[in-house]
């Protein structure tokens, strides 16, 4: 896994997160929403998220 300096990430429970570096290892990510009309950042989701093994 290598750091993609174009994608910052603080979600340490994701298997693509590089931990203390706070970056993603993917070449690109897919962002989606769970709202019909998103208006704030909390309405968006990283659809590339995959749970890291060993996380509760």
C-alpha positions in Angstrom: 0.0 0.0 0.0 1.3 3.4 -0.9 0.0 6.9 0.0 -2.1 8.8 -2.4 -1.3 12.3 -1.4 -4.4 13.5 -3.3 -6.8 11.7 -0.9 -6.7 12.6 2.8 -8.5 10.3 5.2 -9.0 10.1 9.0 -11.1 6.9 9.0 -8.6 4.5 10.6 -11.1 1.6 10.6 -10.9 1.6 6.8 -8.5 -1.0 5.3 -7.3 1.6 2.7 -6.3 4.2 5.4 -2.6 4.5 6.1 -3.0 5.2 9.8 -0.7 7.9 11.2 -0.2 9.4 7.8 -4.0 10.1 7.4 -4.1 9.3 3.7 -5.8 6.8 1.5 -4.0 4.1 -0.5 -6.5 3.9 -3.3 -5.9 5.5 -6.7 -9.4 7.0 -6.6 -12.5 6.8 -4.3 -16.2 7.0 -5.0 -18.2 9.5 -3.0 -22.0 9.1 -2.7 -24.9 10.2 -0.6 -27.7 8.7 1.5 -29.9 11.8 1.1 -32.2 12.8 -1.8 -30.9 16.4 -1.7 -27.6 16.6 0.3 -26.9 20.0 1.7 -24.1 19.4 4.3 -20.9 17.3 4.4 -22.6 14.8 6.8 -24.9 13.8 4.0 -22.1 12.3 2.0 -20.4 8.9 2.2 -17.1 7.3 1.0 -18.5 4.4 -1.0 -15.0 3.0 -1.3 -14.9 2.3 2.5 -14.0 -1.3 3.4 -13.8 -2.3 7.1 -10.3 -3.2 8.2 -9.9 -6.7 9.6 -9.8 -6.8 13.4 -11.9 -3.6 13.9 -15.0 -3.8 16.1 
